[in-house]
Amino acid sequence: MTAPTLDAPAARAGEPLRRFYRVKEAAAVLGVPIRTLYHLAETGQVPCRRLGNVIVLPVDWVEREPTVPNRRR
């Protein structure tokens, strides 16, 4: 018997295949530096969960956020 993985196929039709992104993957999707996303996750500014040493972000949040961050003025 193997342990389930984060991106295992969904049991029911209509559910997303993936539920979480690792920080590195989410940074690539969002177009932000990895270190910035780690900082935002560690300070609680983005929704995330820590699984041991791995920080994961929900797919719903990552795919909903704009791909280009707003610049400070």
KENU-404397 format. One record per atom (N, C-alpha, C): residue number from 1; x, y, z; atom name. Coordinates in nm, 2 decimals. Each point is the difference from the previous one (the first is absolute). Layout:
<pts>
(pt NUM (X Y Z) CA),
...
</pts>
This chain:
<pts>
(pt 1 (0.08 -0.12 0.00) N),
(pt 1 (-0.08 0.12 0.00) CA),
(pt 1 (0.09 0.12 0.00) C),
(pt 2 (-0.03 0.10 -0.09) N),
(pt 2 (0.08 0.12 -0.01) CA),
(pt 2 (-0.08 0.12 0.06) C),
(pt 3 (0.08 0.09 0.05) N),
(pt 3 (-0.06 0.12 0.06) CA),
(pt 3 (-0.05 0.09 -0.11) C),
(pt 4 (-0.12 0.07 0.02) N),
(pt 4 (-0.05 0.09 -0.10) CA),
(pt 4 (0.09 0.12 -0.02) C),
(pt 5 (0.01 0.05 -0.12) N),
(pt 5 (0.08 0.12 -0.03) CA),
(pt 5 (-0.09 0.12 -0.01) C),
(pt 6 (0.06 0.12 0.00) N),
(pt 6 (-0.07 0.12 -0.01) CA),
(pt 6 (-0.07 0.02 -0.13) C),
(pt 7 (0.06 -0.05 -0.11) N),
(pt 7 (-0.07 0.01 -0.13) CA),
(pt 7 (-0.05 -0.13 -0.06) C),
(pt 8 (-0.05 -0.09 0.09) N),
(pt 8 (-0.06 -0.12 -0.04) CA),
(pt 8 (-0.13 0.02 -0.08) C),
(pt 9 (-0.04 -0.08 -0.09) N),
(pt 9 (-0.12 0.02 -0.08) CA),
(pt 9 (-0.12 0.01 0.10) C),
(pt 10 (-0.10 0.08 -0.03) N),
(pt 10 (-0.11 0.02 0.08) CA),
(pt 10 (-0.09 -0.13 -0.01) C),
(pt 11 (-0.07 -0.03 0.11) N),
(pt 11 (-0.09 -0.12 0.00) CA),
(pt 11 (-0.13 0.03 -0.08) C),
(pt 12 (-0.05 0.12 0.01) N),
(pt 12 (-0.12 0.04 -0.07) CA),
(pt 12 (0.02 0.09 -0.12) C),
(pt 13 (-0.09 -0.01 -0.10) N),
(pt 13 (0.01 0.08 -0.11) CA),
(pt 13 (-0.03 0.15 0.04) C),
(pt 14 (0.07 0.09 -0.07) N),
(pt 14 (-0.03 0.14 0.03) CA),
(pt 14 (0.09 0.06 0.10) C),
(pt 15 (0.07 -0.07 0.08) N),
(pt 15 (0.09 0.05 0.10) CA),
(pt 15 (0.14 0.03 -0.07) C),
(pt 16 (0.07 0.10 0.05) N),
(pt 16 (0.13 0.03 -0.06) CA),
(pt 16 (0.09 -0.12 0.03) C),
(pt 17 (0.10 -0.02 -0.09) N),
(pt 17 (0.09 -0.11 0.02) CA),
(pt 17 (0.10 0.04 0.11) C),
(pt 18 (0.03 0.13 0.01) N),
(pt 18 (0.10 0.04 0.09) CA),
(pt 18 (-0.06 0.10 0.10) C),
(pt 19 (0.03 -0.01 0.13) N),
(pt 19 (-0.06 0.08 0.10) CA),
(pt 19 (0.10 0.10 0.06) C),
(pt 20 (0.13 -0.02 -0.02) N),
(pt 20 (0.10 0.09 0.06) CA),
(pt 20 (0.12 0.02 -0.10) C),
(pt 21 (0.06 0.11 0.01) N),
(pt 21 (0.13 0.03 -0.07) CA),
(pt 21 (0.11 0.02 0.11) C),
(pt 22 (0.12 -0.05 -0.03) N),
(pt 22 (0.11 0.04 0.09) CA),
(pt 22 (0.04 0.14 -0.03) C),
(pt 23 (0.07 0.06 0.08) N),
(pt 23 (0.04 0.14 -0.01) CA),
(pt 23 (0.07 0.03 -0.14) C),
(pt 24 (0.09 -0.09 -0.03) N),
(pt 24 (0.08 0.02 -0.13) CA),
(pt 24 (-0.10 0.00 -0.12) C),
(pt 25 (-0.09 -0.10 0.00) N),
(pt 25 (-0.09 -0.01 -0.11) CA),
(pt 25 (-0.10 0.12 0.00) C),
(pt 26 (-0.05 0.04 0.11) N),
(pt 26 (-0.09 0.12 0.01) CA),
(pt 26 (0.07 0.13 -0.04) C),
(pt 27 (0.13 0.01 0.03) N),
(pt 27 (0.07 0.12 -0.04) CA),
(pt 27 (0.01 0.01 -0.15) C),
(pt 28 (0.02 -0.12 -0.07) N),
(pt 28 (0.01 0.00 -0.14) CA),
(pt 28 (-0.14 0.04 -0.07) C),
(pt 29 (-0.11 -0.05 0.06) N),
(pt 29 (-0.13 0.03 -0.05) CA),
(pt 29 (-0.03 0.14 0.02) C),
(pt 30 (0.03 0.06 0.11) N),
(pt 30 (-0.03 0.14 0.04) CA),
(pt 30 (0.10 0.10 -0.07) C),
(pt 31 (0.12 -0.05 -0.03) N),
(pt 31 (0.10 0.09 -0.06) CA),
(pt 31 (0.06 0.09 0.10) C),
(pt 32 (0.02 -0.05 0.12) N),
(pt 32 (0.07 0.07 0.11) CA),
(pt 32 (0.12 -0.08 0.04) C),
(pt 33 (0.10 0.07 0.06) N),
(pt 33 (0.12 -0.07 0.05) CA),
(pt 33 (-0.04 -0.10 0.11) C),
(pt 34 (0.07 -0.11 0.00) N),
(pt 34 (-0.02 -0.11 0.10) CA),
(pt 34 (0.02 0.05 0.14) C),
(pt 35 (0.10 0.08 0.02) N),
(pt 35 (0.03 0.05 0.14) CA),
(pt 35 (-0.11 0.09 0.05) C),
(pt 36 (-0.06 0.08 -0.09) N),
(pt 36 (-0.11 0.09 0.03) CA),
(pt 36 (-0.12 -0.08 0.05) C),
(pt 37 (-0.03 -0.11 -0.07) N),
(pt 37 (-0.11 -0.08 0.03) CA),
(pt 37 (0.02 -0.08 0.13) C),
(pt 38 (0.12 -0.04 0.03) N),
(pt 38 (0.04 -0.06 0.13) CA),
(pt 38 (-0.02 0.10 0.11) C),
(pt 39 (0.04 0.12 -0.02) N),
(pt 39 (-0.02 0.10 0.10) CA),
(pt 39 (-0.14 0.03 0.03) C),
(pt 40 (-0.08 0.01 -0.10) N),
(pt 40 (-0.15 0.03 0.01) CA),
(pt 40 (-0.07 -0.12 0.08) C),
(pt 41 (0.05 -0.12 -0.04) N),
(pt 41 (-0.06 -0.12 0.07) CA),
(pt 41 (0.04 -0.01 0.15) C),
(pt 42 (0.13 0.03 0.02) N),
(pt 42 (0.05 -0.01 0.14) CA),
(pt 42 (-0.06 0.11 0.09) C),
(pt 43 (-0.04 0.11 -0.05) N),
(pt 43 (-0.06 0.11 0.08) CA),
(pt 43 (-0.15 0.00 0.00) C),
(pt 44 (-0.06 -0.10 -0.07) N),
(pt 44 (-0.14 -0.02 0.01) CA),
(pt 44 (-0.08 0.09 -0.10) C),
(pt 45 (0.07 0.06 -0.10) N),
(pt 45 (-0.07 0.09 -0.09) CA),
(pt 45 (-0.07 -0.07 -0.12) C),
(pt 46 (0.03 -0.13 -0.01) N),
(pt 46 (-0.07 -0.08 -0.11) CA),
(pt 46 (-0.05 -0.13 0.07) C),
(pt 47 (-0.11 -0.05 -0.05) N),
(pt 47 (-0.05 -0.13 0.07) CA),
(pt 47 (0.10 -0.11 -0.04) C),
(pt 48 (0.04 -0.07 0.11) N),
(pt 48 (0.09 -0.11 -0.03) CA),
(pt 48 (-0.01 -0.10 0.12) C),
(pt 49 (0.06 -0.12 -0.02) N),
(pt 49 (0.01 -0.10 0.10) CA),
(pt 49 (0.14 -0.05 0.00) C),
(pt 50 (0.05 -0.04 0.11) N),
(pt 50 (0.13 -0.06 0.02) CA),
(pt 50 (-0.02 -0.15 0.02) C),
(pt 51 (0.06 -0.08 -0.08) N),
(pt 51 (0.00 -0.14 0.01) CA),
(pt 51 (0.15 -0.05 0.03) C),
(pt 52 (0.03 -0.01 0.12) N),
(pt 52 (0.14 -0.02 0.04) CA),
(pt 52 (0.09 0.12 -0.04) C),
(pt 53 (0.09 -0.02 -0.09) N),
(pt 53 (0.09 0.10 -0.05) CA),
(pt 53 (-0.05 0.07 -0.13) C),
(pt 54 (-0.12 -0.05 -0.05) N),
(pt 54 (-0.05 0.05 -0.13) CA),
(pt 54 (-0.11 0.10 0.02) C),
(pt 55 (0.00 0.11 -0.06) N),
(pt 55 (-0.11 0.09 0.00) CA),
(pt 55 (-0.08 -0.01 -0.13) C),
(pt 56 (-0.13 -0.02 0.02) N),
(pt 56 (-0.09 -0.01 -0.12) CA),
(pt 56 (-0.11 0.10 0.00) C),
(pt 57 (-0.04 0.04 -0.12) N),
(pt 57 (-0.10 0.11 -0.02) CA),
(pt 57 (-0.11 -0.06 -0.08) C),
(pt 58 (-0.13 0.03 0.04) N),
(pt 58 (-0.11 -0.06 -0.07) CA),
(pt 58 (-0.01 0.04 -0.15) C),
(pt 59 (-0.03 -0.09 -0.08) N),
(pt 59 (-0.01 0.03 -0.15) CA),
(pt 59 (-0.10 0.11 -0.02) C),
(pt 60 (-0.12 -0.01 0.07) N),
(pt 60 (-0.10 0.10 -0.02) CA),
(pt 60 (0.05 0.15 0.01) C),
(pt 61 (0.09 0.02 0.11) N),
(pt 61 (0.05 0.13 0.02) CA),
(pt 61 (0.11 0.04 -0.11) C),
(pt 62 (0.08 -0.10 -0.03) N),
(pt 62 (0.11 0.03 -0.09) CA),
(pt 62 (-0.06 0.04 -0.14) C),
(pt 63 (-0.10 -0.08 -0.04) N),
(pt 63 (-0.05 0.03 -0.14) CA),
(pt 63 (-0.10 0.11 0.00) C),
(pt 64 (-0.04 0.05 0.11) N),
(pt 64 (-0.10 0.11 0.01) CA),
(pt 64 (0.08 0.14 0.00) C),
(pt 65 (0.12 0.00 0.06) N),
(pt 65 (0.08 0.12 0.01) CA),
(pt 65 (0.05 0.05 -0.13) C),
(pt 66 (0.01 0.13 -0.02) N),
(pt 66 (0.05 0.06 -0.12) CA),
(pt 66 (0.15 -0.05 -0.03) C),
(pt 67 (0.03 -0.02 -0.12) N),
(pt 67 (0.14 -0.05 -0.03) CA),
(pt 67 (0.11 0.11 0.02) C),
(pt 68 (-0.04 0.13 -0.01) N),
(pt 68 (0.10 0.11 0.01) CA),
(pt 68 (-0.03 0.07 0.13) C),
(pt 69 (0.09 0.00 0.10) N),
(pt 69 (-0.03 0.07 0.12) CA),
(pt 69 (0.00 0.15 -0.01) C),
(pt 70 (-0.08 0.06 0.08) N),
(pt 70 (-0.01 0.15 0.00) CA),
(pt 70 (0.13 0.05 0.05) C),
(pt 71 (0.05 0.11 -0.06) N),
(pt 71 (0.13 0.06 0.04) CA),
(pt 71 (-0.03 0.11 0.10) C),
(pt 72 (0.09 0.01 0.10) N),
(pt 72 (-0.02 0.11 0.10) CA),
(pt 72 (0.04 0.13 -0.07) C),
(pt 73 (-0.07 0.11 0.04) N),
(pt 73 (0.03 0.13 -0.06) CA),
(pt 73 (0.08 0.08 0.10) C),
</pts>
